[in-house]
Amino acid sequence: MLYIRSLAFNVAFYINLVGQMFFWMPFYFLAERRRAWLVPKAWVRSSLWLHRVIAGTNMEITGVENLPEGSYILAPKHQSFWDAIAFLPYIPDALYILKRELTWIPFFGWYIWKMRMIPVDRGSRSKALRAVVAATKAEMGRNARQLIIYPEGTRRPPGAEPAYKWGIVEIYGELGVPVVPVAHVAGLYWPRRKFLRYPGTIKAAFLPAIPAGLPKEEFMARLVEETEKACDAFLVEAATGPNPPPLPPSARKRLNELGISL
């Protein structure tokens, strides 16, 4: 049954994506940019509804009151495609830094360009970082947008040792806005690079904002400590609750480090 439900969800997910992309196209491209956000946010909500109804995966997102007004950086853990979309409905005018190659995809890339995202050429890291910071600073200055950036860069399995990149520190220092860490263990239920979607409840939290202007080392230490502490709590809760999802080796290792024997 797990395989059938996972297959059904994956098929429905992509049908929903393509169908909504074509259905909303006239409105999306003719509407004013901020009004056009109705389309991707509606797609996210419908996708998460399909996730719940077909795969049996609910979600609980808390801490919405911690989201500041105006510009800020949202810094989620990155474990799954789920965390690439799930927070979008909570953000007024999200701004993503993404691979330039994504903008070359027909239709999908056009949707990205409409929202004025920041494409990055990852060939030269130092040069790319300078260009990204300049473009992000200009865009957020014009429109008071909210930058979504994943501090570890690539997706990592739940419980994996933290691998935060220094890039978010440089961006934090240049932009001068608060950072909202986001904790979750969505990778237990929507694993990276896997077909299966496990039932249960994905819990996530917008943590209290880290204020702008802190020394770089202090900011990084707070970001890692506060995010990882909350992720550990979600991991323990998921693993010790009723009907826990399958735990990858990284999660089991971390639970052992936390003194949890399964």
Secondary structure, 3 states (H helix, E strand, C coil): CHHHHHHHHHHHHHHHHHHHHHHCHHHHHHCCHHHHCHHHHHHHHHHHHHHHHHHCEEEEEECHHHCCCCCEEEEECCCCCHHHHCCHHHCCCEEEEEEHHHHHCCCHHHHHHHCCCEEECCCCHHHHHHHHHHHHHHHHHHHCCEEECCCCCCCCCCCCCCCCCCHHHHHHHHHCCCEEEEEECHHHCCCCCCCCCCCEEEEEEECCCECCCCCHHHHHHHHHHHHHHHHHHHHHHHHHCCCCCCCCHHHHHHHHHCCCCC
